[in-house]
Amino acid sequence: MALQQKVRHSFTGPVCVAFLFSCFAALWATTLQSKLRVFSDPAPPRLEKITSIELPAAKLHPDAKVHRKPRPLAPGAITHDWKTFLGPTHNAISSETKLLKSWPPSGPPLVWELRKGTGYSSPAISGERLIFLHRQGNEETVECLQTETGARFWKFSYATQFQDRYGYNNGPRASPVIDGDRVYTMGAEGKLHCLKLETGQVLWKRDIAAEFKVPQDFFGTASTPLIEADSLVVNVGAPGGPCVAAFEKRTGKMRWGAGEQWGPSYASPVPAVVHGQRRLLVFAGGESNPPTGGLLSVDPTTGAVDFQFPWRSRSYESVNASCPVAIGNRVFLSASYKTGGALLDLLPGGGHRVAWTSPEFGLHWNTPIHRDGYLYGFDGRNEPDAALACVELASGKTIWRTSPEWEETFQRNGSSQKQTLGTFRGSLLWADGGFICLGELGHLLRLDLTPQGYREISRAWLFASRESWTLPVLSRGLFYVCQNSRGLLNGESPRLLCYDLRASE
């Protein structure tokens, strides 16, 4: 089977979103600034009794293999934790410095690898502790690992019966969130747990789907919760509301609910400061017929909705999965299935104005990166039609678009073969003056992307595997990549891999 065979995609029904939808979306948007509905908590959780236990030490993981020690950090290197999806700034932009700018065709040095179960979740990191959520057999498992060795401090598991309706894997999709001494995880069935970071003990838990009567969406629950002050914000998507809910992060009790129309999306809520005021930007919209969804701007203190802006494909089998990008007093939204992108100006007092819409920049699940007045991201619904594009933020004009590809030589069935491959629907992360790209088939690239064009600095094929859709994680110069499916050439199991990106000086 050719490696560039089209990645299986279940949504093959007709997509009939016309450009007029983009043009008229602003007219349909509803300003709700003064509207505040009170939702009751259907099942406040009880706090679990925690006994004092000896802190577990890191022990050799039976499924981990250590390859080498990482380099020491270069003097003066700036580093950070990666406690939630999209990193510390909620936009896949890292402030880390003194990183490798190039690597050989074999890739950066591999520090350790862990044979993992199913799932698309990325890890979260605080200090020397890495939290990873995946499925092993009929259990979703949370593991606390040592960042430089893969040794395990503890693990916590609970039963799951989730089955993906479209034949993708049955593991969790949302990433763990670390806040202080606590860990929050959301499973594919909507099971929410709050665990003690040092021991893995359960502090409280909720079954969001059961409590709020949320039916299983196309691919299960996938939105990562957001810590905002003393709240854990979740895109619940309950029929009739709440669309969004804030839970007290220490007790799990619901503080407020907001929104009545839209279900849970596959995008994660992000915070913003709009004209000096904190806001939550939630790109919602789950399975519904007709399909509905869009952006809500929410006051994180009260749950009051400033406005909601409809933005969703008119195809029934479609999702909103690209996270909103907050850029000063603006927010960029994007959706695939012939929907495209929209830039909104957020006005003082809670209003908004559509700056522009474009049918040419519809991102499927990757979140675009904003740098110096330009957006960079992978437009396209399927593997063959994916392209990396640069869009001017001020106008929405596409400056350039390219489909990165190259000829790859590999061994298959005992013979050397060549094939044209590419990034396809990749993911981007910005760090230390440039872009890092993970391609859909496991390629890692260092890129120089500017309005003048695309330039490849370095490329390696880490593994030959489909479904490389999980955004990598960067913390303290170590780079964590998920291989989500079995290797196409060597048949290796899915893995979590830790690479050394620390420069020598």
C-alpha positions in Angstrom: 0.0 0.0 0.0 1.5 3.3 -1.0 2.4 5.6 1.9 0.8 8.6 0.3 -2.5 6.7 0.1 -5.2 9.1 1.2 -5.8 9.0 4.9 -9.1 7.5 5.6 -11.8 10.2 6.2 -15.3 9.4 7.2 -17.0 12.7 6.3 -17.7 12.0 2.6 -21.2 13.5 2.4 -21.8 16.6 0.3 -20.5 19.9 1.7 -22.6 22.8 0.6 -21.2 25.8 2.5 -21.1 28.6 0.0 -19.1 31.7 0.3 -22.3 33.6 1.1 -22.3 31.9 4.5 -19.1 33.7 5.3 -20.5 37.0 4.1 -23.8 36.8 6.0 -22.4 35.2 9.2 -22.0 38.6 10.7 -25.6 39.5 10.1 -26.7 36.3 11.9 -24.5 37.0 14.9 -26.4 37.8 18.0 -25.3 40.3 20.7 -26.1 38.8 24.1 -24.2 41.1 26.4 -26.9 41.7 29.0 -28.3 38.2 28.9 -27.4 35.9 31.7 -29.3 32.6 32.3 -28.8 30.7 35.5 -28.1 27.0 35.2 -28.3 24.6 38.1 -25.6 22.0 38.8 -27.1 18.6 38.0 -24.7 16.6 40.2 -22.3 18.4 42.5 -19.4 16.0 43.2 -18.3 15.0 46.6 -14.7 15.5 47.7 -12.8 12.3 48.2 -11.1 11.6 51.5 -7.4 11.7 50.9 -5.1 9.8 53.2 -1.5 10.8 53.7 0.8 8.5 51.9 4.5 8.4 51.1 5.3 10.2 47.9 6.0 7.6 45.2 9.4 7.6 43.7 10.0 7.3 40.0 10.6 3.7 38.9 11.6 2.1 35.7 8.6 1.9 33.4 8.0 -1.5 31.9 7.0 0.0 28.5 9.8 2.6 28.3 13.2 2.4 26.7 15.9 5.0 27.5 18.3 5.8 24.7 20.5 8.5 26.2 20.7 11.3 28.7 19.7 14.7 27.3 22.4 17.5 27.1 22.5 19.9 29.9 20.6 23.2 29.2 22.8 25.8 27.6 23.8 28.7 29.9 21.1 31.4 29.9 18.5 29.2 28.2 15.0 30.4 28.7 12.6 27.5 29.5 9.0 26.9 30.6 6.5 24.3 31.7 3.8 23.1 29.2 0.8 22.6 31.5 -2.0 22.6 29.0 -2.8 22.1 25.3 -1.2 24.8 23.0 1.3 25.6 25.8 1.7 28.4 28.3 0.5 31.2 26.0 -2.5 29.1 24.6 -1.3 29.7 21.0 1.5 27.2 20.3 4.1 29.9 20.6 7.0 29.0 22.9 9.5 31.4 24.6 12.2 28.8 24.9 15.6 29.7 23.6 19.0 28.0 22.7 17.4 25.1 20.8 18.7 23.1 17.9 18.0 24.8 14.6 18.8 21.8 12.4 19.1 18.1 12.7 20.3 15.1 10.6 17.9 13.0 8.5 17.6 10.6 11.5 16.2 13.5 13.6 17.2 15.1 16.8 18.8 12.8 19.5 16.1 10.4 20.9 16.2 10.4 24.7 13.5 7.9 25.5 10.4 6.3 24.1 7.3 4.8 25.7 5.0 2.3 24.1 1.6 3.9 24.4 -2.0 2.9 24.1 -4.6 4.5 21.9 -5.5 8.1 21.8 -4.6 11.5 20.4 -3.8 13.3 23.7 -0.6 15.3 24.1 1.2 15.4 27.4 1.3 18.2 30.0 4.5 19.1 31.9 5.2 20.7 35.2 8.8 20.6 36.5 10.1 17.1 36.3 6.6 15.6 36.0 4.9 14.7 32.7 1.2 13.7 32.7 0.1 11.5 29.9 -3.5 10.2 29.2 -4.0 7.2 26.9 -6.1 4.1 26.7 -4.8 0.6 27.5 -7.3 -2.2 26.9 -10.7 -1.2 28.4 -9.2 1.5 30.7 -8.2 5.1 30.3 -4.9 5.5 32.1 -3.3 8.6 33.5 0.4 8.3 34.0 2.9 10.6 35.8 6.4 10.2 34.2 9.8 11.7 34.8 10.4 14.1 32.0 14.1 13.1 31.2 13.8 9.3 31.6 10.2 8.2 31.2 10.4 6.5 34.6 6.9 6.4 36.2 5.9 8.0 39.5 2.3 6.7 39.5 -0.6 5.7 37.3 -4.4 5.9 37.7 -6.9 4.0 35.6 -10.7 3.8 35.2 -13.0 1.8 32.9 -14.1 3.0 29.5 -16.4 1.6 26.8 -15.9 4.3 24.3 -16.0 3.3 20.6 -15.3 5.7 17.8 -18.3 5.7 15.4 -16.1 6.2 12.3 -13.4 3.6 13.0 -10.6 5.9 14.4 -8.9 4.8 17.6 -10.9 4.6 20.8 -8.5 6.5 23.1 -8.8 9.9 24.7 -8.5 13.1 22.7 -8.3 15.9 25.2 -4.9 16.8 26.8 -4.3 16.8 30.6 -4.1 20.1 32.4 -1.8 20.8 35.4 -2.5 23.6 37.8 -0.4 23.8 41.0 -0.6 20.5 42.8 -3.5 19.2 40.7 -4.1 17.5 37.4 -7.3 17.6 35.4 -8.1 15.0 32.7 -11.1 14.6 30.4 -11.7 11.2 28.8 -13.3 10.4 25.5 -16.6 9.6 27.2 -16.6 13.0 29.1 -15.3 11.6 32.4 -13.6 14.4 34.2 -11.1 13.7 37.0 -9.1 16.0 39.4 -6.0 14.2 40.7 -3.3 15.1 43.1 -0.1 15.7 41.0 2.4 14.1 43.4 0.4 10.9 44.1 -2.4 10.4 41.5 -5.0 10.3 44.2 -8.5 11.3 43.1 -9.7 14.5 44.7 -13.0 14.7 42.8 -14.6 13.4 39.6 -17.6 14.1 37.4 -19.2 12.3 34.5 -19.9 15.4 32.3 -21.7 13.5 29.5 -24.0 11.6 31.9 -24.8 14.5 34.2 -25.5 17.0 31.5 -27.1 14.4 29.1 -24.6 15.1 26.3 -24.9 12.5 23.6 -21.7 11.0 22.1 -20.5 13.4 19.4 -18.9 12.3 16.2 -15.5 11.5 17.7 -16.3 11.6 21.5 -15.2 14.3 23.9 -12.1 16.1 22.6 -12.0 19.7 24.0 -9.3 20.3 26.6 -10.6 22.2 29.7 -9.1 25.6 30.5 -7.9 26.9 33.9 -9.1 30.4 34.4 -8.4 31.9 37.9 -10.2 29.6 40.4 -12.3 27.9 37.7 -12.0 25.0 35.3 -13.8 26.0 32.1 -15.4 23.2 30.0 -17.1 23.3 26.6 -20.0 21.0 27.9 -22.4 21.4 25.0 -25.5 20.2 26.8 -28.7 20.2 24.8 -30.5 23.4 25.7 -27.4 24.6 27.6 -25.1 25.2 29.1 -22.8 25.3 26.2 -19.9 26.3 28.5 -19.6 25.8 32.2 -17.1 26.9 34.9 -16.4 24.5 37.8 -14.7 25.4 41.0 -11.3 23.9 40.4 -10.9 22.8 44.1 -14.3 21.2 44.6 -15.7 20.5 41.1 -19.0 22.3 41.8 -20.4 24.3 39.0 -20.1 28.1 39.3 -21.9 29.2 36.2 -23.2 28.0 32.8 -23.4 30.0 29.6 -25.0 29.6 26.2 -28.0 27.6 25.1 -27.6 26.7 21.4 -24.4 24.9 20.6 -22.9 21.5 21.4 -19.3 20.6 22.2 -16.7 21.2 19.6 -13.2 19.8 19.1 -11.6 23.1 19.7 -10.4 24.1 23.2 -11.4 27.3 25.0 -8.7 30.0 25.1 -8.3 33.1 27.4 -8.0 36.7 26.1 -7.7 40.2 27.4 -10.0 42.4 25.4 -9.8 46.2 26.0 -8.3 45.4 29.5 -11.0 42.8 30.4 -10.5 39.1 30.8 -12.6 37.0 28.4 -13.1 33.4 27.4 -13.2 32.6 23.7 -15.1 29.3 23.1 -15.4 27.9 19.6 -18.4 25.6 20.1 -20.5 23.4 17.9 -21.1 19.6 18.0 -23.3 17.1 16.2 -26.6 18.7 15.3 -29.0 18.7 12.3 -28.8 21.3 10.9 -25.2 21.8 12.0 -24.8 24.8 14.3 -21.8 26.4 16.1 -19.6 29.3 16.4 -17.7 31.6 18.8 -18.9 32.7 22.2 -17.2 35.5 24.1 -17.8 35.0 27.8 -17.1 36.9 31.0 -15.1 34.4 33.1 -16.3 35.8 36.4 -20.1 35.7 35.8 -20.6 33.6 32.7 -22.3 36.5 30.9 -22.1 36.1 27.1 -20.9 39.2 25.3 -21.9 37.9 21.9 -22.1 34.7 19.9 -20.9 34.6 16.3 -22.1 31.7 14.1 -19.3 30.0 12.2 -19.8 26.4 11.1 -19.9 24.3 7.9 -23.4 23.5 6.6 -22.4 19.9 6.2 -24.0 17.7 8.8 -20.8 15.7 9.2 -18.4 18.5 10.1 -16.6 19.8 13.1 -15.1 22.9 14.5 -11.6 21.8 15.7 -9.1 24.7 15.2 -8.8 26.7 18.4 -9.5 30.5 18.3 -6.4 32.7 18.1 -6.6 35.9 20.3 -4.5 38.7 18.8 -4.9 41.8 20.9 -8.5 43.0 20.5 -9.1 40.6 17.6 -9.8 36.9 17.3 -9.3 34.6 14.3 -11.5 31.6 13.7 -11.2 28.9 11.1 -13.1 25.7 10.1 -12.7 23.2 7.3 -15.4 21.6 5.1 -15.5 24.7 2.8 -16.0 27.1 5.6 -12.8 29.2 5.8 -11.6 31.8 8.2 -13.0 34.9 9.9 -11.3 37.8 11.7 -13.4 39.6 14.3 -12.7 43.0 15.8 -13.7 42.9 19.5 -15.2 46.2 20.5 -15.3 47.9 23.9 -18.4 47.0 25.8 -18.7 43.5 24.4 -19.6 44.0 20.8 -17.8 42.8 17.7 -17.4 43.6 14.0 -16.4 41.3 11.2 -13.0 42.6 9.8 -12.9 40.0 7.0 -13.8 36.5 6.0 -12.0 34.2 3.6 -12.9 30.8 2.1 -9.2 30.2 1.3 -8.0 29.5 4.9 -10.0 26.7 6.4 -8.0 24.8 8.9 -9.1 21.3 9.9 -7.7 20.7 13.4 -4.4 22.6 13.5 -4.4 26.0 15.1 -2.7 28.8 13.0 0.4 30.7 14.3 0.3 34.5 14.2 3.7 36.2 13.8 4.3 39.9 12.9 1.0 40.5 11.2 0.6 37.2 9.4 -1.1 33.9 10.0 0.5 30.6 9.0 -1.4 27.3 9.0 -2.4 24.2 7.0 -5.5 24.8 5.0 -7.4 21.8 3.7 -9.8 19.1 4.8 -8.1 16.0 3.4 -4.6 14.9 2.9 -4.4 15.5 -0.9 -5.8 19.1 -0.8 -3.8 20.3 2.2 -1.5 23.3 1.7 0.5 25.5 4.0 -0.6 29.1 3.6 0.4 32.6 4.7 -2.4 35.1 5.2 -2.1 38.8 5.9 -3.9 39.5 9.2 -5.0 43.0 8.2 -6.7 42.1 5.0 -7.3 38.3 4.9 -5.3 38.2 1.6 -3.5 34.9 0.9 0.1 36.0 0.4 1.3 32.5 -0.6 0.4 28.9 -0.4 2.5 25.8 -1.0 2.2 22.0 -0.6 5.6 21.0 0.8 6.7 17.7 -0.7 9.9 15.7 -1.5 11.1 12.4 -2.7 11.6 9.9 0.2 13.7 6.7 -0.1 12.9 3.8 2.2 13.1 0.1 2.5 9.9 -1.9 2.0 9.5 -5.7 1.5 13.2 -6.1 1.3 13.7 -3.6 -1.5 14.5 0.1 -1.8 11.6 2.3 -2.9 11.1 5.9 -3.6 7.9 7.9 -3.2 6.9 11.6 -3.2 5.7 12.5 0.3 4.9 15.7 2.1 3.6 17.4 5.3 0.0 17.1 4.2 -2.2 18.3 7.2 0.6 19.2 9.5 0.8 21.0 12.8 3.0 24.1 13.6 4.7 25.3 16.7 6.9 28.5 16.9 10.0 28.5 19.0 13.4 30.2 19.2 13.0 32.3 16.1 11.4 29.8 13.7 8.7 27.2 13.1 8.7 23.5 14.0 6.4 21.4 11.9 5.2 17.8 12.5 3.9 16.4 9.2 0.9 14.0 9.0 3.2 11.0 8.3 5.7 11.6 11.1 8.2 14.1 9.4 9.8 16.8 11.6 10.8 20.0 9.9 12.4 23.2 10.9 11.0 26.0 8.7 11.6 29.7 8.0 8.2 31.1 7.2 7.9 34.8 6.2 5.6 36.8 3.9 8.4 36.3 1.3 7.8 32.5 1.3 8.6 29.1 2.6 12.1 27.8 3.3 13.0 24.4 4.7 15.9 24.5 7.1 16.0 20.9 8.3 13.9 17.7 7.9 13.8 14.2 9.4 11.5 11.3 9.2 10.9 10.3 12.8 8.6 7.5 12.0 6.4 6.3 9.1 2.9 6.4 10.6 -0.5 7.9 9.8 -2.6 10.0 12.1 0.3 12.2 13.4 -2.3 14.8 14.4 -1.2 15.5 18.0 0.5 18.8 18.5 4.1 18.2 19.9 5.1 19.6 23.3 8.2 21.6 24.2 9.5 22.0 27.7 13.0 22.7 29.0 14.5 21.9 25.7 12.9 18.5 25.4 10.5 17.8 22.6 7.7 15.3 23.0 6.0 13.7 19.9 3.1 11.2 19.7 3.1 8.4 17.2 -0.6 7.5 17.2 -0.7 4.5 14.9 1.4 1.4 14.1 4.4 2.0 11.9 3.9 1.5 8.2 7.4 0.3 7.4 8.6 -1.4 10.6 5.3 -2.3 12.3 6.3 -0.7 15.6 3.6 0.1 18.2 2.3 3.6 18.8 4.8 5.5 21.0 5.4 8.7 23.0 8.9 9.9 22.0 11.1 12.4 23.8 13.8 14.2 21.7 16.6 16.4 22.8 16.4 19.9 21.2 18.9 21.5 23.6 21.7 23.3 21.8 25.2 22.8 23.2 25.6 26.6 23.7 
